Amino acid sequence: LVHVMKEEKGNEHLNGILCLIIGSIKNHNLMVILDEYEAKVVKQTFNNSTIHDQLADLGEVLEENSSVQKTEKV
C-alpha cells in the first residue's frame, strides 16, 4: 500500500502522511489486510475522497480492527 501511494503522482503530502501512519502500525493482521488491497482499489478510494475523509476512514479501520483483536484475545 505504501509503495502504491508513493507511485501516485501529485499526492506527495498525503503519501508522507500515509507512510508515517502505516509505518507506525504494529498490528500484523492489519498490515496483511492492507496488503491485500489491489492498486486499482487503493487508487480509486484515495482519488475520490478528501484527505480528511481518507484519514477518517483509516481511523475507522484501525478502530474496527482493534475491537476485533480485543475480542479474539478474550
Secondary structure, 3 states (H helix, E strand, C coil): CHHHHHHCCCCHHHHHHHHHHHHHCCCHHHHHHHHCCCHHHHHHHHHCCCHHHHHHHHHHHHHHHHHHHHHHHC
